[in-house]
């Protein structure tokens, strides 16, 4: 169980996009995440008429290290640390360390 998941709202805490808020689109196995609209690069793409792909310059989201993002706590509106705890019914959940609220509840 990871502390961050696809679809979580995060804030970037370091790098050129510091302070930017967005959502996670993909989690990579090498400890990096793809975040929508963060760390974008211009890529020159060759067209392929058979596949219907147009050529030109496209913006592509590049990976950001998972240590450079924090989950946004909706109660405070700021980035917060995340931990795990087991509820009375035996379910393992994520919770915010600052106020103890369960993530997504």
Biopython code that builds the backbone (N, CA, C, O; Angstrom):
import numpy as np
from Bio.PDB.StructureBuilder import StructureBuilder

atoms = [
    (1, "UNK", "N", (0.848, -1.176, 0.000)),
    (1, "UNK", "CA", (0.000, 0.000, 0.000)),
    (1, "UNK", "C", (0.894, 1.240, 0.000)),
    (1, "UNK", "O", (1.705, 1.425, 0.907)),
    (2, "UNK", "N", (0.746, 2.078, -1.008)),
    (2, "UNK", "CA", (1.557, 3.277, -1.116)),
    (2, "UNK", "C", (0.900, 4.442, -0.406)),
    (2, "UNK", "O", (-0.318, 4.474, -0.227)),
    (3, "UNK", "N", (1.732, 5.410, -0.001)),
    (3, "UNK", "CA", (1.199, 6.601, 0.650)),
    (3, "UNK", "C", (0.513, 7.518, -0.349)),
    (3, "UNK", "O", (-0.387, 8.272, 0.021)),
    (4, "UNK", "N", (0.930, 7.461, -1.624)),
    (4, "UNK", "CA", (0.297, 8.249, -2.679)),
    (4, "UNK", "C", (-0.315, 7.314, -3.698)),
    (4, "UNK", "O", (0.224, 6.242, -3.971)),
    (5, "UNK", "N", (-1.452, 7.723, -4.265)),
    (5, "UNK", "CA", (-2.152, 6.903, -5.251)),
    (5, "UNK", "C", (-2.540, 7.754, -6.450)),
    (5, "UNK", "O", (-2.534, 8.983, -6.385)),
    (6, "UNK", "N", (-2.876, 7.089, -7.535)),
    (6, "UNK", "CA", (-3.347, 7.759, -8.734)),
    (6, "UNK", "C", (-4.636, 8.510, -8.400)),
    (6, "UNK", "O", (-5.536, 7.962, -7.764)),
    (7, "UNK", "N", (-4.715, 9.766, -8.834)),
    (7, "UNK", "CA", (-5.895, 10.579, -8.582)),
    (7, "UNK", "C", (-5.806, 11.438, -7.333)),
    (7, "UNK", "O", (-6.687, 12.267, -7.105)),
    (8, "UNK", "N", (-4.769, 11.270, -6.513)),
    (8, "UNK", "CA", (-4.605, 12.099, -5.320)),
    (8, "UNK", "C", (-4.229, 13.524, -5.709)),
    (8, "UNK", "O", (-3.488, 13.731, -6.670)),
    (9, "UNK", "N", (-4.734, 14.500, -4.969)),
    (9, "UNK", "CA", (-4.339, 15.889, -5.180)),
    (9, "UNK", "C", (-3.074, 16.149, -4.375)),
    (9, "UNK", "O", (-3.021, 15.881, -3.175)),
    (10, "UNK", "N", (-2.053, 16.675, -5.053)),
    (10, "UNK", "CA", (-0.760, 16.876, -4.413)),
    (10, "UNK", "C", (-0.306, 18.307, -4.612)),
    (10, "UNK", "O", (-0.867, 19.053, -5.415)),
    (11, "UNK", "N", (0.732, 18.677, -3.858)),
    (11, "UNK", "CA", (1.423, 19.950, -4.039)),
    (11, "UNK", "C", (2.911, 19.629, -4.180)),
    (11, "UNK", "O", (3.440, 18.791, -3.451)),
    (12, "UNK", "N", (3.588, 20.300, -5.124)),
    (12, "UNK", "CA", (5.019, 20.095, -5.346)),
    (12, "UNK", "C", (5.768, 20.914, -4.308)),
    (12, "UNK", "O", (5.488, 22.101, -4.138)),
    (13, "UNK", "N", (6.731, 20.287, -3.599)),
    (13, "UNK", "CA", (7.425, 20.973, -2.510)),
    (13, "UNK", "C", (8.839, 21.398, -2.863)),
    (13, "UNK", "O", (9.468, 22.113, -2.083)),
    (14, "UNK", "N", (9.370, 20.979, -4.027)),
    (14, "UNK", "CA", (10.695, 21.434, -4.427)),
    (14, "UNK", "C", (10.837, 21.348, -5.935)),
    (14, "UNK", "O", (10.109, 20.613, -6.602)),
    (15, "UNK", "N", (11.784, 22.110, -6.461)),
    (15, "UNK", "CA", (12.033, 22.118, -7.891)),
    (15, "UNK", "C", (11.451, 23.345, -8.555)),
    (15, "UNK", "O", (10.978, 24.263, -7.885)),
    (16, "UNK", "N", (11.490, 23.356, -9.893)),
    (16, "UNK", "CA", (11.053, 24.532, -10.637)),
    (16, "UNK", "C", (9.553, 24.775, -10.545)),
    (16, "UNK", "O", (9.102, 25.899, -10.765)),
    (17, "UNK", "N", (8.769, 23.746, -10.225)),
    (17, "UNK", "CA", (7.312, 23.882, -10.115)),
    (17, "UNK", "C", (6.851, 23.918, -8.661)),
    (17, "UNK", "O", (5.717, 23.543, -8.364)),
    (18, "UNK", "N", (7.714, 24.364, -7.756)),
    (18, "UNK", "CA", (7.400, 24.393, -6.328)),
    (18, "UNK", "C", (6.136, 25.202, -6.070)),
    (18, "UNK", "O", (5.985, 26.311, -6.583)),
    (19, "UNK", "N", (5.225, 24.642, -5.268)),
    (19, "UNK", "CA", (3.988, 25.309, -4.918)),
    (19, "UNK", "C", (2.825, 24.993, -5.837)),
    (19, "UNK", "O", (1.687, 25.339, -5.520)),
    (20, "UNK", "N", (3.072, 24.355, -6.955)),
    (20, "UNK", "CA", (2.000, 24.050, -7.899)),
    (20, "UNK", "C", (1.189, 22.863, -7.399)),
    (20, "UNK", "O", (1.745, 21.886, -6.898)),
    (21, "UNK", "N", (-0.141, 22.957, -7.539)),
    (21, "UNK", "CA", (-1.040, 21.890, -7.106)),
    (21, "UNK", "C", (-1.637, 21.218, -8.326)),
    (21, "UNK", "O", (-1.986, 21.881, -9.303)),
    (22, "UNK", "N", (-1.754, 19.896, -8.266)),
    (22, "UNK", "CA", (-2.322, 19.139, -9.374)),
    (22, "UNK", "C", (-2.665, 17.740, -8.880)),
    (22, "UNK", "O", (-2.625, 17.469, -7.680)),
    (23, "UNK", "N", (-3.005, 16.850, -9.818)),
    (23, "UNK", "CA", (-3.350, 15.476, -9.466)),
    (23, "UNK", "C", (-2.370, 14.502, -10.094)),
    (23, "UNK", "O", (-1.785, 14.782, -11.141)),
    (24, "UNK", "N", (-2.196, 13.367, -9.456)),
    (24, "UNK", "CA", (-1.301, 12.324, -9.946)),
    (24, "UNK", "C", (-2.007, 11.562, -11.065)),
    (24, "UNK", "O", (-3.144, 11.121, -10.901)),
    (25, "UNK", "N", (-1.320, 11.407, -12.212)),
    (25, "UNK", "CA", (-1.891, 10.661, -13.325)),
    (25, "UNK", "C", (-1.350, 9.236, -13.388)),
    (25, "UNK", "O", (-2.031, 8.337, -13.881)),
    (26, "UNK", "N", (-0.124, 9.024, -12.889)),
    (26, "UNK", "CA", (0.465, 7.688, -12.942)),
    (26, "UNK", "C", (1.581, 7.592, -11.913)),
    (26, "UNK", "O", (2.298, 8.564, -11.676)),
    (27, "UNK", "N", (1.729, 6.420, -11.302)),
    (27, "UNK", "CA", (2.838, 6.159, -10.391)),
    (27, "UNK", "C", (3.756, 5.153, -11.063)),
    (27, "UNK", "O", (3.325, 4.065, -11.444)),
    (28, "UNK", "N", (5.026, 5.521, -11.207)),
    (28, "UNK", "CA", (6.003, 4.659, -11.862)),
    (28, "UNK", "C", (6.700, 3.793, -10.823)),
    (28, "UNK", "O", (6.708, 4.121, -9.637)),
    (29, "UNK", "N", (7.284, 2.692, -11.270)),
    (29, "UNK", "CA", (7.899, 1.738, -10.349)),
    (29, "UNK", "C", (9.251, 2.194, -9.813)),
    (29, "UNK", "O", (9.738, 1.635, -8.830)),
    (30, "UNK", "N", (9.868, 3.198, -10.437)),
    (30, "UNK", "CA", (11.192, 3.627, -10.001)),
    (30, "UNK", "C", (11.138, 4.753, -8.970)),
    (30, "UNK", "O", (12.114, 5.487, -8.812)),
    (31, "UNK", "N", (10.014, 4.901, -8.267)),
    (31, "UNK", "CA", (9.895, 5.908, -7.225)),
    (31, "UNK", "C", (9.575, 7.289, -7.750)),
    (31, "UNK", "O", (9.869, 8.285, -7.088)),
    (32, "UNK", "N", (8.980, 7.369, -8.919)),
    (32, "UNK", "CA", (8.610, 8.647, -9.510)),
    (32, "UNK", "C", (7.116, 8.655, -9.829)),
    (32, "UNK", "O", (6.485, 7.604, -9.936)),
    (33, "UNK", "N", (6.569, 9.850, -9.978)),
    (33, "UNK", "CA", (5.156, 10.002, -10.314)),
    (33, "UNK", "C", (5.018, 10.952, -11.490)),
    (33, "UNK", "O", (5.842, 11.847, -11.680)),
    (34, "UNK", "N", (3.964, 10.750, -12.280)),
    (34, "UNK", "CA", (3.596, 11.692, -13.329)),
    (34, "UNK", "C", (2.458, 12.541, -12.786)),
    (34, "UNK", "O", (1.433, 12.026, -12.340)),
    (35, "UNK", "N", (2.663, 13.864, -12.833)),
    (35, "UNK", "CA", (1.682, 14.795, -12.304)),
    (35, "UNK", "C", (1.182, 15.657, -13.457)),
    (35, "UNK", "O", (1.978, 16.165, -14.247)),
    (36, "UNK", "N", (-0.114, 15.821, -13.552)),
    (36, "UNK", "CA", (-0.737, 16.553, -14.652)),
    (36, "UNK", "C", (-0.314, 18.019, -14.637)),
    (36, "UNK", "O", (-0.566, 18.738, -13.670)),
    (37, "UNK", "N", (0.342, 18.462, -15.735)),
    (37, "UNK", "CA", (0.729, 19.855, -15.894)),
    (37, "UNK", "C", (1.965, 20.278, -15.142)),
    (37, "UNK", "O", (2.270, 21.470, -15.103)),
    (38, "UNK", "N", (2.696, 19.345, -14.537)),
    (38, "UNK", "CA", (3.900, 19.666, -13.778)),
    (38, "UNK", "C", (5.102, 19.030, -14.459)),
    (38, "UNK", "O", (5.027, 17.894, -14.928)),
    (39, "UNK", "N", (6.213, 19.764, -14.513)),
    (39, "UNK", "CA", (7.466, 19.299, -15.112)),
    (39, "UNK", "C", (7.248, 18.903, -16.572)),
    (39, "UNK", "O", (7.583, 17.791, -16.979)),
    (40, "UNK", "N", (6.689, 19.818, -17.346)),
    (40, "UNK", "CA", (6.418, 19.537, -18.749)),
    (40, "UNK", "C", (7.644, 19.840, -19.593)),
    (40, "UNK", "O", (8.425, 20.739, -19.281)),
    (41, "UNK", "N", (7.801, 19.073, -20.671)),
    (41, "UNK", "CA", (8.897, 19.257, -21.619)),
    (41, "UNK", "C", (8.313, 19.275, -23.019)),
    (41, "UNK", "O", (7.287, 18.646, -23.278)),
    (42, "UNK", "N", (8.956, 19.986, -23.910)),
    (42, "UNK", "CA", (8.543, 20.035, -25.312)),
    (42, "UNK", "C", (9.206, 18.878, -26.050)),
    (42, "UNK", "O", (10.413, 18.671, -25.931)),
    (43, "UNK", "N", (8.419, 18.128, -26.810)),
    (43, "UNK", "CA", (8.927, 16.975, -27.550)),
    (43, "UNK", "C", (8.572, 17.158, -29.019)),
    (43, "UNK", "O", (7.422, 17.441, -29.357)),
    (44, "UNK", "N", (9.557, 16.996, -29.884)),
    (44, "UNK", "CA", (9.329, 17.065, -31.321)),
    (44, "UNK", "C", (8.884, 15.689, -31.790)),
    (44, "UNK", "O", (9.638, 14.719, -31.713)),
    (45, "UNK", "N", (7.660, 15.613, -32.273)),
    (45, "UNK", "CA", (7.071, 14.330, -32.629)),
    (45, "UNK", "C", (6.868, 14.247, -34.130)),
    (45, "UNK", "O", (6.317, 15.157, -34.750)),
    (46, "UNK", "N", (7.323, 13.137, -34.706)),
    (46, "UNK", "CA", (7.162, 12.907, -36.134)),
    (46, "UNK", "C", (5.754, 12.388, -36.404)),
    (46, "UNK", "O", (5.241, 11.555, -35.656)),
    (47, "UNK", "N", (5.136, 12.876, -37.461)),
    (47, "UNK", "CA", (3.781, 12.457, -37.791)),
    (47, "UNK", "C", (3.740, 11.058, -38.366)),
    (47, "UNK", "O", (4.713, 10.589, -38.957)),
    (48, "UNK", "N", (2.594, 10.384, -38.189)),
    (48, "UNK", "CA", (2.373, 9.054, -38.733)),
    (48, "UNK", "C", (0.967, 9.031, -39.333)),
    (48, "UNK", "O", (-0.016, 8.859, -38.612)),
    (49, "UNK", "N", (0.875, 9.206, -40.669)),
    (49, "UNK", "CA", (-0.454, 9.263, -41.290)),
    (49, "UNK", "C", (-1.241, 7.961, -41.164)),
    (49, "UNK", "O", (-2.471, 7.987, -41.139)),
    (50, "UNK", "N", (-0.555, 6.831, -41.085)),
    (50, "UNK", "CA", (-1.253, 5.550, -40.977)),
    (50, "UNK", "C", (-1.969, 5.414, -39.636)),
    (50, "UNK", "O", (-3.052, 4.834, -39.561)),
    (51, "UNK", "N", (-1.364, 5.949, -38.582)),
    (51, "UNK", "CA", (-1.972, 5.865, -37.253)),
    (51, "UNK", "C", (-2.802, 7.097, -36.934)),
    (51, "UNK", "O", (-3.460, 7.146, -35.895)),
    (52, "UNK", "N", (-2.782, 8.093, -37.812)),
    (52, "UNK", "CA", (-3.564, 9.300, -37.581)),
    (52, "UNK", "C", (-2.930, 10.238, -36.574)),
    (52, "UNK", "O", (-3.627, 11.038, -35.950)),
    (53, "UNK", "N", (-1.597, 10.151, -36.402)),
    (53, "UNK", "CA", (-0.898, 10.996, -35.447)),
    (53, "UNK", "C", (-0.309, 12.191, -36.183)),
    (53, "UNK", "O", (0.433, 12.030, -37.152)),
    (54, "UNK", "N", (-0.642, 13.378, -35.723)),
    (54, "UNK", "CA", (-0.110, 14.581, -36.348)),
    (54, "UNK", "C", (1.276, 14.882, -35.795)),
    (54, "UNK", "O", (1.550, 14.654, -34.617)),
    (55, "UNK", "N", (2.144, 15.396, -36.656)),
    (55, "UNK", "CA", (3.484, 15.762, -36.222)),
    (55, "UNK", "C", (3.500, 17.161, -35.644)),
    (55, "UNK", "O", (2.522, 17.898, -35.761)),
    (56, "UNK", "N", (4.605, 17.528, -35.022)),
    (56, "UNK", "CA", (4.757, 18.864, -34.461)),
    (56, "UNK", "C", (5.380, 18.806, -33.082)),
    (56, "UNK", "O", (5.919, 17.780, -32.667)),
    (57, "UNK", "N", (5.297, 19.912, -32.387)),
    (57, "UNK", "CA", (5.857, 20.006, -31.042)),
    (57, "UNK", "C", (4.725, 19.802, -30.035)),
    (57, "UNK", "O", (3.726, 20.522, -30.053)),
    (58, "UNK", "N", (4.895, 18.815, -29.161)),
    (58, "UNK", "CA", (3.880, 18.503, -28.159)),
    (58, "UNK", "C", (4.476, 18.660, -26.758)),
    (58, "UNK", "O", (5.674, 18.452, -26.562)),
    (59, "UNK", "N", (3.643, 19.025, -25.793)),
    (59, "UNK", "CA", (4.069, 19.101, -24.397)),
    (59, "UNK", "C", (3.851, 17.745, -23.744)),
    (59, "UNK", "O", (2.800, 17.123, -23.904)),
    (60, "UNK", "N", (4.847, 17.304, -23.015)),
    (60, "UNK", "CA", (4.784, 15.990, -22.384)),
    (60, "UNK", "C", (5.141, 16.142, -20.905)),
    (60, "UNK", "O", (6.118, 16.809, -20.563)),
    (61, "UNK", "N", (4.345, 15.522, -20.031)),
    (61, "UNK", "CA", (4.645, 15.539, -18.602)),
    (61, "UNK", "C", (5.772, 14.557, -18.313)),
    (61, "UNK", "O", (5.715, 13.393, -18.710)),
    (62, "UNK", "N", (6.801, 15.043, -17.615)),
    (62, "UNK", "CA", (7.941, 14.213, -17.258)),
    (62, "UNK", "C", (7.824, 13.811, -15.785)),
    (62, "UNK", "O", (7.154, 14.492, -15.009)),
    (63, "UNK", "N", (8.469, 12.715, -15.400)),
    (63, "UNK", "CA", (8.338, 12.235, -14.019)),
    (63, "UNK", "C", (8.943, 13.182, -12.990)),
    (63, "UNK", "O", (9.921, 13.881, -13.258)),
    (64, "UNK", "N", (8.335, 13.186, -11.805)),
    (64, "UNK", "CA", (8.819, 13.927, -10.651)),
    (64, "UNK", "C", (9.075, 12.906, -9.561)),
    (64, "UNK", "O", (8.296, 11.966, -9.398)),
    (65, "UNK", "N", (10.163, 13.076, -8.807)),
    (65, "UNK", "CA", (10.452, 12.142, -7.723)),
    (65, "UNK", "C", (9.357, 12.221, -6.667)),
    (65, "UNK", "O", (8.857, 13.300, -6.350)),
    (66, "UNK", "N", (8.996, 11.065, -6.132)),
    (66, "UNK", "CA", (7.873, 10.988, -5.194)),
    (66, "UNK", "C", (8.168, 11.741, -3.896)),
    (66, "UNK", "O", (7.245, 12.125, -3.178)),
    (67, "UNK", "N", (9.456, 11.953, -3.593)),
    (67, "UNK", "CA", (9.821, 12.693, -2.381)),
    (67, "UNK", "C", (9.611, 14.187, -2.540)),
    (67, "UNK", "O", (9.665, 14.920, -1.553)),
    (68, "UNK", "N", (9.372, 14.660, -3.762)),
    (68, "UNK", "CA", (9.198, 16.088, -4.014)),
    (68, "UNK", "C", (7.731, 16.514, -4.065)),
    (68, "UNK", "O", (7.431, 17.651, -4.431)),
    (69, "UNK", "N", (6.820, 15.617, -3.703)),
    (69, "UNK", "CA", (5.400, 15.954, -3.678)),
    (69, "UNK", "C", (4.804, 15.549, -2.329)),
    (69, "UNK", "O", (5.266, 14.611, -1.681)),
    (70, "UNK", "N", (3.755, 16.290, -1.921)),
    (70, "UNK", "CA", (3.034, 15.973, -0.687)),
    (70, "UNK", "C", (1.542, 15.953, -0.982)),
    (70, "UNK", "O", (1.052, 16.705, -1.825)),
    (71, "UNK", "N", (0.838, 15.094, -0.285)),
    (71, "UNK", "CA", (-0.608, 15.006, -0.400)),
    (71, "UNK", "C", (-1.243, 16.239, 0.246)),
    (71, "UNK", "O", (-0.825, 16.662, 1.324)),
    (72, "UNK", "N", (-2.253, 16.813, -0.413)),
    (72, "UNK", "CA", (-2.923, 18.017, 0.098)),
    (72, "UNK", "C", (-4.009, 17.603, 1.077)),
    (72, "UNK", "O", (-4.856, 16.763, 0.773)),
    (73, "UNK", "N", (-3.967, 18.209, 2.259)),
    (73, "UNK", "CA", (-4.993, 17.984, 3.275)),
    (73, "UNK", "C", (-6.142, 18.948, 3.003)),
    (73, "UNK", "O", (-5.946, 20.161, 3.080)),
    (74, "UNK", "N", (-7.348, 18.439, 2.684)),
    (74, "UNK", "CA", (-8.457, 19.336, 2.361)),
    (74, "UNK", "C", (-8.891, 20.220, 3.531)),
    (74, "UNK", "O", (-9.469, 21.284, 3.308)),
    (75, "UNK", "N", (-8.628, 19.807, 4.762)),
    (75, "UNK", "CA", (-9.031, 20.599, 5.922)),
    (75, "UNK", "C", (-8.182, 21.860, 6.052)),
    (75, "UNK", "O", (-8.698, 22.922, 6.402)),
    (76, "UNK", "N", (-6.888, 21.752, 5.775)),
    (76, "UNK", "CA", (-5.989, 22.895, 5.917)),
    (76, "UNK", "C", (-5.634, 23.528, 4.580)),
    (76, "UNK", "O", (-5.258, 24.699, 4.531)),
    (77, "UNK", "N", (-5.749, 22.767, 3.495)),
    (77, "UNK", "CA", (-5.391, 23.275, 2.180)),
    (77, "UNK", "C", (-3.906, 23.277, 1.912)),
    (77, "UNK", "O", (-3.457, 23.872, 0.932)),
    (78, "UNK", "N", (-3.131, 22.625, 2.761)),
    (78, "UNK", "CA", (-1.677, 22.578, 2.616)),
    (78, "UNK", "C", (-1.219, 21.130, 2.460)),
    (78, "UNK", "O", (-1.986, 20.192, 2.677)),
    (79, "UNK", "N", (0.050, 20.971, 2.078)),
    (79, "UNK", "CA", (0.628, 19.637, 1.993)),
    (79, "UNK", "C", (0.805, 19.048, 3.375)),
    (79, "UNK", "O", (1.104, 19.765, 4.330)),
    (80, "UNK", "N", (0.621, 17.739, 3.483)),
    (80, "UNK", "CA", (0.685, 17.092, 4.786)),
    (80, "UNK", "C", (1.337, 15.724, 4.657)),
    (80, "UNK", "O", (1.279, 15.075, 3.613)),
    (81, "UNK", "N", (1.965, 15.306, 5.761)),
    (81, "UNK", "CA", (2.547, 13.972, 5.793)),
    (81, "UNK", "C", (1.441, 12.928, 5.976)),
    (81, "UNK", "O", (0.380, 13.216, 6.530)),
    (82, "UNK", "N", (1.716, 11.713, 5.499)),
    (82, "UNK", "CA", (0.712, 10.655, 5.516)),
    (82, "UNK", "C", (1.276, 9.450, 6.249)),
    (82, "UNK", "O", (2.450, 9.113, 6.092)),
    (83, "UNK", "N", (0.438, 8.802, 7.050)),
    (83, "UNK", "CA", (0.812, 7.579, 7.736)),
    (83, "UNK", "C", (-0.261, 6.525, 7.540)),
    (83, "UNK", "O", (-1.270, 6.762, 6.876)),
    (84, "UNK", "N", (-0.029, 5.350, 8.130)),
    (84, "UNK", "CA", (-0.983, 4.248, 8.057)),
    (84, "UNK", "C", (-1.438, 3.884, 9.455)),
    (84, "UNK", "O", (-0.674, 3.975, 10.416)),
    (85, "UNK", "N", (-2.698, 3.470, 9.558)),
    (85, "UNK", "CA", (-3.200, 2.906, 10.807)),
    (85, "UNK", "C", (-4.268, 1.884, 10.480)),
    (85, "UNK", "O", (-4.868, 1.908, 9.406)),
    (86, "UNK", "N", (-4.496, 0.978, 11.431)),
    (86, "UNK", "CA", (-5.488, -0.074, 11.264)),
    (86, "UNK", "C", (-6.698, 0.283, 12.120)),
    (86, "UNK", "O", (-6.573, 0.534, 13.319)),
    (87, "UNK", "N", (-7.869, 0.303, 11.488)),
    (87, "UNK", "CA", (-9.100, 0.621, 12.210)),
    (87, "UNK", "C", (-9.570, -0.576, 13.032)),
    (87, "UNK", "O", (-9.003, -1.665, 12.939)),
    (88, "UNK", "N", (-10.616, -0.364, 13.841)),
    (88, "UNK", "CA", (-11.132, -1.421, 14.715)),
    (88, "UNK", "C", (-11.634, -2.616, 13.916)),
    (88, "UNK", "O", (-11.544, -3.752, 14.380)),
    (89, "UNK", "N", (-12.168, -2.366, 12.704)),
    (89, "UNK", "CA", (-12.686, -3.467, 11.889)),
    (89, "UNK", "C", (-11.585, -4.183, 11.105)),
    (89, "UNK", "O", (-11.884, -5.070, 10.306)),
    (90, "UNK", "N", (-10.305, -3.813, 11.320)),
    (90, "UNK", "CA", (-9.194, -4.487, 10.675)),
    (90, "UNK", "C", (-8.793, -3.902, 9.329)),
    (90, "UNK", "O", (-7.938, -4.457, 8.639)),
    (91, "UNK", "N", (-9.403, -2.791, 8.955)),
    (91, "UNK", "CA", (-9.099, -2.174, 7.658)),
    (91, "UNK", "C", (-7.904, -1.236, 7.809)),
    (91, "UNK", "O", (-7.852, -0.437, 8.744)),
    (92, "UNK", "N", (-6.944, -1.335, 6.886)),
    (92, "UNK", "CA", (-5.762, -0.478, 6.895)),
    (92, "UNK", "C", (-6.056, 0.761, 6.054)),
    (92, "UNK", "O", (-6.455, 0.648, 4.895)),
    (93, "UNK", "N", (-5.857, 1.952, 6.643)),
    (93, "UNK", "CA", (-6.181, 3.201, 5.961)),
    (93, "UNK", "C", (-5.016, 4.180, 6.084)),
    (93, "UNK", "O", (-4.150, 4.045, 6.948)),
    (94, "UNK", "N", (-5.023, 5.175, 5.184)),
    (94, "UNK", "CA", (-4.064, 6.273, 5.258)),
    (94, "UNK", "C", (-4.672, 7.389, 6.097)),
    (94, "UNK", "O", (-5.886, 7.595, 6.079)),
    (95, "UNK", "N", (-3.818, 8.119, 6.842)),
    (95, "UNK", "CA", (-4.315, 9.239, 7.633)),
    (95, "UNK", "C", (-3.296, 10.371, 7.606)),
    (95, "UNK", "O", (-2.102, 10.147, 7.413)),
    (96, "UNK", "N", (-3.795, 11.606, 7.804)),
    (96, "UNK", "CA", (-2.926, 12.766, 7.845)),
    (96, "UNK", "C", (-2.304, 12.868, 9.230)),
    (96, "UNK", "O", (-2.994, 12.729, 10.239)),
    (97, "UNK", "N", (-0.974, 13.114, 9.276)),
    (97, "UNK", "CA", (-0.267, 13.144, 10.544)),
    (97, "UNK", "C", (-0.606, 14.382, 11.363)),
    (97, "UNK", "O", (-0.504, 14.339, 12.589)),
    (98, "UNK", "N", (-1.009, 15.488, 10.727)),
    (98, "UNK", "CA", (-1.242, 16.725, 11.473)),
    (98, "UNK", "C", (-2.507, 16.669, 12.318)),
    (98, "UNK", "O", (-2.498, 17.096, 13.473)),
    (99, "UNK", "N", (-3.600, 16.145, 11.754)),
    (99, "UNK", "CA", (-4.860, 16.146, 12.493)),
    (99, "UNK", "C", (-5.472, 14.755, 12.685)),
    (99, "UNK", "O", (-6.516, 14.635, 13.326)),
    (100, "UNK", "N", (-4.851, 13.708, 12.147)),
    (100, "UNK", "CA", (-5.330, 12.349, 12.355)),
    (100, "UNK", "C", (-6.510, 11.945, 11.521)),
    (100, "UNK", "O", (-7.028, 10.842, 11.699)),
    (101, "UNK", "N", (-6.973, 12.810, 10.589)),
    (101, "UNK", "CA", (-8.111, 12.465, 9.735)),
    (101, "UNK", "C", (-7.738, 11.395, 8.732)),
    (101, "UNK", "O", (-6.603, 11.350, 8.257)),
    (102, "UNK", "N", (-8.688, 10.533, 8.410)),
    (102, "UNK", "CA", (-8.472, 9.483, 7.424)),
    (102, "UNK", "C", (-8.534, 10.109, 6.033)),
    (102, "UNK", "O", (-9.398, 10.942, 5.760)),
    (103, "UNK", "N", (-7.615, 9.706, 5.157)),
    (103, "UNK", "CA", (-7.573, 10.238, 3.789)),
    (103, "UNK", "C", (-8.769, 9.716, 3.004)),
    (103, "UNK", "O", (-9.030, 8.513, 2.987)),
    (104, "UNK", "N", (-9.489, 10.617, 2.358)),
    (104, "UNK", "CA", (-10.611, 10.234, 1.506)),
    (104, "UNK", "C", (-11.891, 9.939, 2.258)),
    (104, "UNK", "O", (-12.857, 9.458, 1.664)),
    (105, "UNK", "N", (-11.921, 10.217, 3.558)),
    (105, "UNK", "CA", (-13.160, 9.937, 4.311)),
    (105, "UNK", "C", (-13.878, 11.218, 4.676)),
    (105, "UNK", "O", (-14.934, 11.175, 5.308)),
]
sb = StructureBuilder()
sb.init_structure("model")
sb.init_model(0)
sb.init_chain("A")
sb.init_seg("    ")
for serial, (resi, resn, name, xyz) in enumerate(atoms, 1):
    if name == "N":
        sb.init_residue(resn, " ", resi, " ")
    sb.init_atom(name, np.array(xyz, "f"), 0.0, 1.0, " ", f" {name:<3s}", serial, name[0])
structure = sb.get_structure()
